[in-house]
């Protein structure tokens, strides 16, 4: 059984080109505090070459209500290619005027 391979990306990787082998999973880890109502959401991903498979919130302190933490998005490559990945932190019910932060990378999916 082969161990799962991750390529990790963080907020300070904004604007970078990320090389993602087709047998790896891309993990995007961003700071978030859902108790404020502001949540990260995928704004644009080329579903032809990259697919989000899940996301989860990990609190910095699991015992503190409303604690900030990290949101982790998991993406699997679909096919080799070059695709943009854009996320925004916002309050969805307030619309685009509520966007307080954006995150953008480009992903280059390679065969090996």
C-alpha positions, 0 to 999 in steps of 0.5 A: 500500500502506497502512502498518500503524498501531499504538496502543502501550500500556505497563505505566504505562497500567494502568487506562486506556481505549484508543481503537483505530480499527478499522484499527489494531493494538494493541501491548501492551508489558510488561517480562518476564524469561522465564528466571525462569519468569514470563511474561505471558499473556492472562487475559481478552479479549473475542474478540467485539471484540478478537483476539490475533494474535501475541506476541514477546519482545525481549531488552534484550541479545540476546547475554546469556543470560537477559537481561530484555526486553519481551514484545509482544502484538499485537491486531486489532479485530474489531468496534466496541465496548468490551472489557476486556483483562486479562493476568497474569504468572505461572508457568503450571505453578504455577497462579493462586497464582503470579500476581505482576502483573496488567495491565488496560486497556479498549479502545474500538474505533471505526469511524474 
